[in-house]
Every structure is written in structure tokens, then in C-alpha cells.
């Protein structure tokens, strides 16, 4: 259990931050960029949660926000042993499996896409699209980190699948896609 009596410690005043293993990294390090991008995605999802608080999707959003904290803890634990342990949080394939099942359930009654869609529609869908874009940014940051250090493959799969889930959820919130805002290629060129 986490217990914080004091919010500021001054240990990061030198531009570094501590990781789970006690090591310290400069705050501009790729690992911290990935952790920050996951936090931003979680915050964007929190904005969507406010709009969806009384919807059937509120429980799924809360679950995903908790998973994103797990993902942050995973990224904050350097090394190449990705087995979860009593004191080590790691994303596991079952978390991605749950997202895939949720995608399939949402997609079951939806007409196939016939056009790319613009982020928008209802307020809830628009907020979910912002979270989706933030999840994609987090994925890019995690892939950059993976270029220089080991990253849990299950974590990479999870963040990739999360943006897919959020895309389908936004469509579900837009009347199962019937209220999606369709892209009209070149629409503003016709003078």
C-alpha cells in the first residue's frame, strides 16, 4: 500500500527522478518520457471518465485507469525480467486479452467503417478520442524507450490495444458509429 505523508521531497530538484530499483535518471530520459506519456494518457482518460460517469462504460474506464498505473509502475522498473512478483508490477497478457474482448463486444453491433472518421461527435466520444491520441503518443514513447532499453512486450501490446479500444469506444458512444463525423478528403479545396 502506498502512503505519502509528504508530497515534495526535493530529491528531484537536480533534474533527476528515482525508479523502483532505487536508481535515478535525468527527467528527460526516454524512460521518463514514456512514463509521463502514460500519465498524460491516464489524465486524458480521466477527463473522459467525467463525461461517462453514469454510462455503462464507467467500470471499463476505471479498470483501464488502474491498468495504466500498473503500466507506469512497469516502466518505472528497469531490467529485462518481466515476470510479475509480489513487489513487482508488470503488465501481463491477460490485461490485453481483456481489452481485445471488450473491443470485440463493442464492435459486434457496429457497421464496418466506410471512411476515416474525424475525432468528435458527442462530448464523450470527443474526450475518448483525446485519450486515444494520448495513448498513441505513449506508445510512441514506449517504442522509443525500447530502442535503447528492454521494455515488457506485454506492456507494448497493452498500450497498442488500448488505443484500438478507445477508437472503438468513441464509435460506440457516437451511436455505434452512426453519428461519427466522416472525413471528406479534400473538402476544403473546392474553393
N, C-alpha and C positions, 0 to 999 in steps of 0.2 A: 504494500500500500504506500502511496506517495503521501508525504507530509511535508508541507512547506511552511515554515514559520516566518521566513524572511524572503521577500521576493528579489531583492537585489543583494548580490554577493560581492560585487566589484571585481570578481575574478576575470570577467570579460572585458574590463576596461582597456586591456592591452591589445584588443582586437582578436582574441582567441576565445574558443569555447571548448568545454570538456565533453568527451564522449563517454559512453557506457564503460569502456575499459579503463578510464582514467586518463587516457591520452588527451592532448589538446591540439586543436587545429586552428589555423587562421580562419576567420569568419568568411573569407572569400573562397575558401577551398570548395572543390566540386561536391564533396560530401555534404557540406553545409548548405550549398546552393540547392541540392536535391532535397534535403530535409526542409528547407524553407519553402520550396515549391510545393511540397506535400502539405505543409501547414497552410499555405495560401489556398490550395485546393479544398482543404477541410474548412477553411473560413468561408470560402465561396459556397460550399455545400451548406454551411450554417445559415447563410442568407436564404438559400432555397428552402431549408427546413422551416424557417419562419413562415414562408408563404404556404407550405404544405403541412403545417402542424396538425390540421384537422382532417387531412386526407388519408386515404388507405396506404399511402406511401411513406408516412411518417416513421414507422418502425424500420423500414428498409434504410431510410436516410440515417437514422440513429445508429443502426448497425454498421453502416459504411463509415460514419464518422469515427466510431470506435476502431474499426479496421485501419483507418488512416493514422490513428495514434499508434497502433501496432506497427504500421509501416514506418513511421518516423522512428520508433524505437529500433526497428530492424536496421534502418540506415545508420542510426547512431551507434551501432555495434559493429565495428570493423572486424575483418577477418574473413576466412573462407569456410568456416564451419556454420552451415545454415540450418542445422538441426535446432529446433526449439528446445528449451530447457526450463527448469524451474525458475531460473533467474535470467533467462534469455528469451526475449520476444522475437519471434520470426514469423513472417507471413508463411502460411502453408497452403498447398494446393486446394484444400477444402474451401478456403475463403474465395478463391477464384471460381471454383465449381459452383458455389452459391450464387455468385454474380451471373454465371452462364445460365443457371436455372431460372433466375429472375429475368434475364433478358428473354429467354425462350417463352416464359409465361406472358410477359408484356407484349411480345411480338406476335403471339398466337392469333390475335384477333385484328391485327393491323394489316392494311393493304400494303403491298410492296411499294417501295419508293419508285416514282417515275421521274423525279427531278431531284437535284440537290435542294436542300432547304436552307433558308436563312434563319439565324438564331433569333427567335422571337415567338410570337403567337401570344399565349396567355402569360400573365406575370410569372406564374410558377414555372412554366416552360422556359421563359427567358432567363430566369435565375438558374435553372438547371443547366442551360446552355453555357452560362458563365462558368459554372462549376466544371462542366465538361472541358471547356477550353483550358481552365486552370489545371485539370488533371492531365491534359496533353502536355502542358508545359512541364509539369512534374515528371512525366515520363521522359521527356527530352533531357531533363536534368539528370535523371537516374541513368539514362543511357550514356550521357557524357561521363558520369562517375564510373560507369562500368568499363569505359575505355582506359581507366587508369587504376582501378581497384576492383576487387571482387564484389559483386552485388548479387544478392539472393535471386536466382532465376524465378522463384515463385513470386517474389516482390515485383519483378518486371512484368510478369504475366498479369498480376493483380492490377497494377496501375493501367496497363493497356486495356484490360477488360472493363475496368471502371469507366473509362471514357465511352466505351461502347454502351454500357448500361445507361449512362447518363443521357446519351443520344436517344436511345430508345425510350427512356422515361420521359424526356421532353416531348417526344412524338405522342406518347400515351396521354400526356397532360394537354396536348393540343387535339383533343377529340380523337384519339387513336390515329393521328396523322391527318384527319380531315380538315383540321384548322392550321396545318403547317403553312408557313409563309414560303412559297416556292421561289427559287432563284429563276430569274428570267435573263438568260445570257444576253449581254449587250443591250439591255433595255434602255439605258440612258444615252445610247449613241445616236438614237433616231431623232436628232435634233430639235 
